[in-house]
């Protein structure tokens, strides 16, 4: 596999951008490959190499790259203009669809990223409750803003720096951390900080260290405890929204949070974030209330058009059932491969999410960190040489899309079988 063009681009990029990349997780050692185009389940790099894509832009591309329905919707909107700075009918239409799919969402605000959505959700929770402290789950990733960059997942874990310099101590002290799947620890923290905690923010399935799934009864217990202690529950469904089910993990598990954040799939591959929740909470948001949130690209028409097209196609074509069936098949096949090799690895996932952990199947952040990170990275490069692009970290979820047809899946499984042992 030649990477001459990518090497040249990276050499220039390192002089212009920190680490030569626009996001830390893209800093593949010794150099990243530079994508030139994509279609269906494939990426092609600047050197013409083709890869089966199981990263899928870290989740948004559930229909595959350049899906015709999204292309049509975006092209039509571009003919009408792509940014107005005014309300549009499109944002009303997408809001109606989201509120119809998520019973927890009576009202919502469109923003531009998942990070903005979680930042706004925390601000709303604090504004509505009059409390400053929040609880987050160890290993959960909720974007790159100050109050959640405390034992973050995603690239921060991979780089071995789960805390960020530049985050004030006075900010971090208001963020309490708890292990996933541990109700006793949560109850202790709630009792020790009675009347001080505004909200718990959590991924119902930890997507940025795995995935790591909730144990039976855990999410139900979290909901019961938060209600008992008058603490708001925020489900960060930027990854799981429209993937576990059209109504996200909350519909899949039957849990109703107070606030919900969405992103990724809901924008059809275009920048988007959503924060929504109960009417009495969302009425606190400006201009209706005193919790300020604003943005030039909020409700961007192109993102709205892509989101509507994505949801409409998924509902009309039962796309989720099809892609989730592929996910079940892939996890079952990978489990058989791992068992046959006898390496002590584990397979986990849900819906169209999957991961091979180089160690015991983790139940929380601490267990995930015990996996063989260096061994996984060597495996990642072997898979890349075989033409399969997995997420470049032991602590990221791999994905499937509707475009991953039988032949593509078989090639992926063959590559796993050939490259897991080393």
C-alpha positions in Angstrom: 0.0 0.0 0.0 1.6 3.3 -1.2 0.9 6.4 0.9 3.2 8.8 -1.0 0.5 11.5 -1.5 -0.7 11.2 2.1 2.9 11.5 3.4 3.4 14.7 1.4 0.1 16.2 2.6 0.9 15.3 6.2 4.3 16.9 6.0 2.7 20.1 4.9 -0.2 19.8 7.4 2.2 19.4 10.4 3.5 22.9 9.7 0.0 24.4 9.6 -2.1 22.5 12.1 -1.4 21.1 15.6 -0.3 17.5 15.0 -1.2 18.0 11.3 -4.9 17.2 12.1 -8.1 18.9 12.9 -9.0 16.4 15.7 -6.7 14.3 17.9 -8.3 10.9 17.1 -7.2 11.4 13.4 -3.6 11.5 14.4 -2.8 8.0 13.2 0.8 7.1 13.7 3.1 7.3 11.8 0.8 9.3 9.5 -2.9 9.4 8.6 -4.2 8.6 5.2 -5.9 11.5 3.4 -9.3 10.6 1.9 -10.1 11.9 -1.5 -13.6 10.5 -2.0 -16.2 8.1 -0.6 -19.2 6.0 -1.8 -21.3 3.4 -0.1 -19.1 1.4 2.3 -15.8 2.6 0.8 -13.2 5.3 1.2 -10.5 6.1 -1.4 -7.4 7.9 -0.3 -5.2 10.4 -2.1 -3.0 7.5 -3.4 -6.0 5.6 -4.8 -6.1 3.0 -2.0 -9.6 1.7 -1.3 -10.8 0.9 2.3 -13.9 -0.7 3.7 -15.1 2.0 6.1 -16.2 0.9 9.6 -15.4 4.3 11.1 -18.2 6.0 9.1 -17.1 9.5 10.3 -17.4 8.1 13.9 -21.1 7.2 13.4 -23.1 9.7 11.3 -23.1 7.8 8.0 -25.6 5.1 8.8 -26.9 4.9 5.2 -23.3 4.8 3.8 -21.5 7.5 1.9 -23.1 9.6 -0.8 -26.5 8.1 -0.3 -28.8 9.2 -3.2 -31.6 10.4 -1.0 -29.3 12.7 0.9 -27.6 13.9 -2.2 -30.9 14.8 -3.8 -32.2 16.6 -0.7 -29.0 18.6 -0.2 -28.7 19.5 -3.9 -32.3 20.8 -4.0 -31.6 22.9 -0.9 -28.4 24.3 -2.3 -30.3 25.6 -5.3 -32.4 27.6 -2.8 -29.5 28.8 -0.7 -27.5 27.3 2.1 -27.5 29.9 5.0 -30.0 32.6 5.8 -29.7 33.5 9.4 -33.5 33.3 9.7 -36.1 30.7 10.7 -37.0 28.2 8.0 -39.8 25.7 7.4 -37.2 22.9 7.3 -36.3 23.4 11.0 -40.0 23.1 11.9 -40.3 19.9 9.8 -37.2 18.3 11.4 -38.3 19.4 14.9 -41.7 17.7 14.3 -40.0 14.5 13.3 -37.6 14.4 16.2 -40.4 15.2 18.8 -42.5 12.5 17.3 -39.7 9.9 17.7 -38.5 10.9 21.2 -41.3 11.0 23.8 -38.8 12.8 26.2 -38.6 15.7 23.8 -41.4 18.3 23.9 -39.3 21.2 22.6 -35.8 21.4 21.2 -33.1 23.7 20.0 -30.9 23.0 17.0 -27.2 23.7 17.3 -24.2 22.9 15.1 -22.4 20.1 17.0 -22.9 17.4 19.6 -20.5 19.4 21.9 -22.7 22.4 21.7 -25.7 20.3 22.5 -24.3 18.8 25.6 -22.9 22.2 26.8 -26.4 23.7 26.3 -28.1 20.7 28.1 -25.9 21.2 31.2 -26.5 25.0 31.1 -30.3 24.3 30.9 -30.1 21.9 33.8 -28.2 24.3 36.0 -30.4 27.2 35.0 -33.6 25.3 35.8 -32.4 23.8 39.1 -30.3 26.6 40.4 -27.5 24.1 41.2 -23.9 24.1 39.9 -22.7 20.5 40.3 -23.1 17.8 37.6 -22.3 14.1 37.6 -20.7 12.4 34.6 -19.7 8.8 34.0 -16.0 7.9 33.9 -15.1 7.3 30.2 -18.1 9.1 28.9 -17.4 11.6 26.2 -19.6 14.6 25.9 -17.6 16.9 23.7 -14.6 19.2 24.2 -16.0 21.9 26.6 -14.5 22.5 30.0 -17.0 21.0 32.5 -17.0 17.5 30.8 -13.3 17.2 30.0 -12.7 15.2 33.2 -11.7 11.6 32.5 -13.1 11.9 29.0 -13.3 9.0 26.6 -12.5 9.1 22.9 -9.1 10.6 21.8 -8.3 11.9 25.2 -8.1 8.3 26.6 -6.1 7.0 23.6 -3.5 9.8 24.1 -3.3 9.0 27.8 -4.4 12.5 28.8 -8.0 12.1 29.9 -7.9 15.6 31.6 -7.1 18.7 29.5 -4.8 21.5 30.4 -6.5 24.8 30.4 -9.6 23.6 32.2 -9.9 25.8 35.4 -9.8 23.9 38.7 -12.9 25.9 39.7 -14.7 24.5 36.7 -13.6 20.9 37.2 -14.5 20.8 40.9 -18.2 21.0 40.0 -18.0 17.8 37.9 -18.3 14.6 39.9 -17.3 11.3 38.3 -18.8 7.9 38.8 -18.1 4.5 37.3 -20.6 3.1 34.8 -22.8 0.2 35.9 -22.4 1.1 39.6 -25.6 2.2 41.3 -24.2 2.1 44.8 -21.5 4.6 44.0 -24.2 6.9 42.4 -26.4 6.7 45.5 -23.5 7.5 47.8 -22.5 10.6 45.7 -26.1 11.8 45.6 -26.4 11.5 49.4 -23.0 13.2 50.0 -24.0 16.1 47.7 -27.6 16.4 48.6 -29.2 19.5 47.1 -26.1 20.5 45.1 -26.3 18.3 41.9 -28.2 19.7 38.9 -27.9 16.8 36.6 -26.4 13.5 35.6 -25.1 13.5 32.0 -24.4 10.1 30.6 -24.3 8.0 27.4 -26.8 5.2 27.9 -24.3 3.1 26.0 -20.7 4.3 26.4 -19.7 4.9 22.8 -16.3 6.4 23.1 -14.6 3.7 25.1 -16.0 0.7 23.3 -19.0 0.4 23.2 -19.7 -0.6 26.8 -23.2 -1.7 27.5 -25.4 -1.1 30.6 -25.9 -4.0 32.8 -29.5 -5.2 33.2 -31.4 -2.8 35.5 -28.7 -0.2 35.6 -30.4 2.5 33.5 -33.7 1.9 35.3 -31.8 2.3 38.6 -30.2 5.6 37.4 -33.7 6.9 36.5 -35.1 5.9 39.9 -32.2 7.5 41.8 -32.3 10.7 39.9 -36.0 11.1 40.5 -35.7 10.2 44.2 -33.0 12.9 44.7 -34.6 15.5 42.4 -31.7 15.4 39.9 -32.2 15.9 36.2 -31.2 13.1 33.9 -29.5 14.0 30.6 -29.1 11.2 28.0 -26.3 12.0 25.6 -27.5 10.2 22.5 -25.2 11.8 19.9 -24.0 8.3 19.0 -27.0 6.1 19.9 -29.7 8.4 18.6 -31.4 6.9 15.5 -29.0 4.0 15.7 -30.2 1.7 18.5 -33.7 2.5 17.4 -35.3 5.5 15.7 -36.1 6.7 19.2 -32.6 6.1 20.4 -31.4 4.1 23.4 -34.1 5.6 25.5 -36.8 3.9 23.4 -34.7 0.7 23.1 -34.3 0.5 26.9 -37.6 2.1 27.8 -36.1 5.0 29.9 -37.3 8.5 29.7 -34.7 11.2 30.5 -35.4 14.8 31.3 -33.1 16.2 28.6 -31.7 14.5 25.5 -28.9 15.5 23.2 -28.6 14.3 19.6 -26.2 14.7 16.7 -24.4 12.7 14.0 -27.1 10.6 12.2 -29.8 13.2 12.8 -27.9 15.6 10.4 -27.4 13.0 7.7 -23.7 13.6 7.7 -23.8 17.4 8.0 -23.0 19.4 11.1 -25.8 19.3 13.6 -26.6 19.1 17.3 -29.9 18.9 19.1 -30.8 19.6 22.7 -34.4 18.8 23.7 -36.5 17.8 26.7 -39.5 18.5 28.8 -41.4 21.7 27.9 -41.0 23.3 31.3 -37.2 22.8 31.1 -36.8 24.0 27.5 -38.9 27.1 28.2 -35.9 28.3 30.2 -34.0 28.8 26.9 -33.6 32.3 25.4 -35.5 34.1 24.0 -38.3 32.5 26.0 -36.3 32.2 29.2 -33.0 33.2 30.9 -30.7 30.4 29.8 -28.7 31.8 26.8 -27.9 29.8 23.7 -27.3 31.1 20.2 -25.4 30.4 17.0 -25.2 31.6 13.4 -25.4 28.0 12.1 -28.2 26.8 14.4 -30.9 25.3 12.1 -28.6 25.4 9.0 -30.9 24.7 6.1 -28.6 22.1 4.5 -28.3 20.1 7.7 -32.0 20.3 8.2 -32.7 19.0 4.7 -30.2 16.2 5.1 -31.7 15.2 8.5 -35.2 15.1 7.1 -34.1 13.0 4.2 -32.3 10.6 6.5 -35.2 10.1 8.9 -37.7 9.8 6.1 -35.7 7.2 4.2 -35.0 5.2 7.4 -38.7 5.1 8.3 -39.9 4.3 4.8 -37.3 1.6 4.0 -37.0 0.0 7.5 -33.3 0.6 7.1 -32.6 0.2 10.8 -33.9 -3.3 11.0 -31.7 -4.3 8.1 -28.5 -2.7 9.4 -29.0 -3.9 12.9 -29.5 -7.5 11.6 -26.1 -7.1 9.9 -24.7 -5.9 13.2 -26.0 -9.0 15.0 -24.5 -11.3 12.3 -21.1 -9.5 12.5 -20.8 -9.8 16.3 -21.8 -13.4 16.2 -19.2 -14.2 13.6 -16.5 -12.2 15.4 -17.3 -14.0 18.6 -16.7 -17.3 16.8 -13.4 -16.1 15.3 -12.2 -14.8 18.7 -13.1 -18.1 20.4 -11.4 -20.2 17.8 -8.2 -18.2 18.1 -8.2 -18.5 21.9 -6.5 -15.2 22.5 -8.6 -14.1 25.4 -10.3 -11.2 23.5 -13.9 -10.3 23.7 -16.6 -9.0 21.3 -19.2 -6.4 22.3 -21.7 -4.1 20.8 -25.4 -3.5 20.1 -27.5 -2.7 17.0 -25.0 -1.7 14.3 -22.1 -1.0 16.8 -19.3 -3.5 17.4 -15.8 -3.8 18.8 -13.2 -6.4 19.5 -11.6 -5.7 22.9 -8.1 -7.0 23.4 -9.0 -8.3 26.8 -12.0 -9.1 29.0 -15.3 -7.6 28.0 -15.4 -4.3 30.0 -18.2 -3.1 32.2 -16.7 0.3 32.9 -13.9 2.7 32.1 -11.4 1.1 34.5 -11.9 -2.4 32.9 -11.5 -0.9 29.4 -8.2 0.6 30.3 -6.8 -2.9 31.1 -7.2 -4.0 27.5 -4.1 -4.3 25.3 -4.1 -0.8 23.7 -0.7 -1.3 22.0 -1.7 -4.7 20.6 -4.9 -3.2 19.2 -3.0 -0.5 17.4 -0.7 -3.0 15.7 -3.9 -4.9 14.7 -5.4 -1.7 13.4 -2.5 -1.2 11.0 -2.6 -4.8 9.8 -6.3 -4.3 9.0 -5.6 -1.0 7.2 -3.0 -2.8 5.1 -5.8 -5.4 4.3 -8.1 -2.6 3.2 -10.3 -2.3 6.2 -10.5 0.9 8.1 -11.5 0.4 11.7 -11.6 3.2 14.3 -7.9 3.9 15.2 -8.3 3.3 18.9 -9.2 0.5 21.2 -11.5 3.0 22.8 -13.8 3.8 19.9 -16.8 2.0 18.5 -16.8 0.5 15.0 -19.9 0.9 12.9 -21.9 -0.7 10.1 -24.1 1.1 7.6 -26.9 0.1 5.3 -24.3 0.0 2.5 -22.3 -2.8 4.1 -23.6 -5.6 1.9 -22.8 -9.3 2.1 -19.6 -9.2 0.1 -18.2 -6.3 2.1 -19.1 -8.0 5.4 -17.4 -11.2 4.3 -14.2 -9.4 3.4 -14.2 -7.6 6.7 -14.6 -10.9 8.6 -11.9 -12.6 6.6 -9.6 -9.7 7.4 -10.4 -10.1 11.1 -9.7 -13.8 10.9 -6.3 -13.3 9.2 -5.1 -10.3 11.2 -6.2 -10.8 14.8 -3.5 -13.3 15.7 -0.7 -11.0 14.3 
